[in-house]
């Protein structure tokens, strides 16, 4: 009796699902600087959403040597440097966020 009722209840309970996101899939997405000031050689922390709606935190450096991005600035990720480090430019279309 317990086995039959357990099997019936198991069909009603949703199963855990996970999704792995590769960092190179974030290129072309808009991120927001959340911590620090990004400048050449000194990345800042930025928040970006994946295809699945998960919030990820990455490190961002500007594309040029004289460019800086401060907190709450919106940037476009254009190239992955290594791991979770990206090169970014100022968001050319703020309506994308």
N, C-alpha and C positions, 0 to 999 in steps of 0.2 A: 504494500500500500504506500509506504514512504517513497519507494523508488518511482512509482508511477506519478505520485503527486509532485515529487521533485523534478521529474522530467517535464511535466506540464508547466510548472512555474519557471523553469529554466528557459523555455521558449518565450516567455513574456518579458524577462529581464534583458535589457540591452547589453550587448557585449562591449568590452573595451576595445577601442580602436586607436591606433597611433599612426602618425605619418612622419616620415623623415624628410627633411628639406635640405637640399644641397645649397651651399652658399652661392654657387654660381647662378642659381635660379633667381637670386635677388637683384642681379644686374638689370637696370632699367626701372627699378622701383624707387619710389619716393620715400625718404627717411627724414626724421626730425632729430636734430641734435638735442640730447637730453643732459649731457654732462661734459663740461670742459669747452675749450675753444680749439677748433681744428685748424692747424696750420701745417705747412710742409714739414714732414718728418715727425710731427706730433699729432697723432690722431685723437679724435674726441669720440665719445660714445654716442651712438644714434639708435633710435628705435625704428623698426621697419616691420611691416606685416607681410606674412608669407601668403602663398596661394590659398592656404587652408584657414586663413584668418588668425594664425598664431603670431604673437608679438615676439620678435627676435631683436637682440641687441648686438650691434656690430660696431667696429671701429672705423672711422671715416677720416680721410685726409683730403684736402682740396687738390684740384688739378694743377693749379699754378703756384709758384713760389711766393707770390705776394698776396694771395687770397686767404681770407680767414672766415670761418663759420662759427658763430656764437650760439649759445643756448636758444632753443626754440626756432632756429632757422630750418627751413625746409630745403633739402638737397636731393639731387638725383644721383643714384649710384650708377657709375658708368663703367667701372672695371674692378675686378677682384685682384688685389695685390697678393695676398696669401691668407689662408685660413679665413678669419672673419674680418680682415682689413680690406677696405674698399677705397677707391678714388672716387670723388664726387664733385659735381658742379652745382652751382646755385640752381634751384628748381626753376626751369624756364616757364613752367605752367603751374602756378600756384593752385589753380582750380583742380588739379589732379589729386591733391591730398584729400 
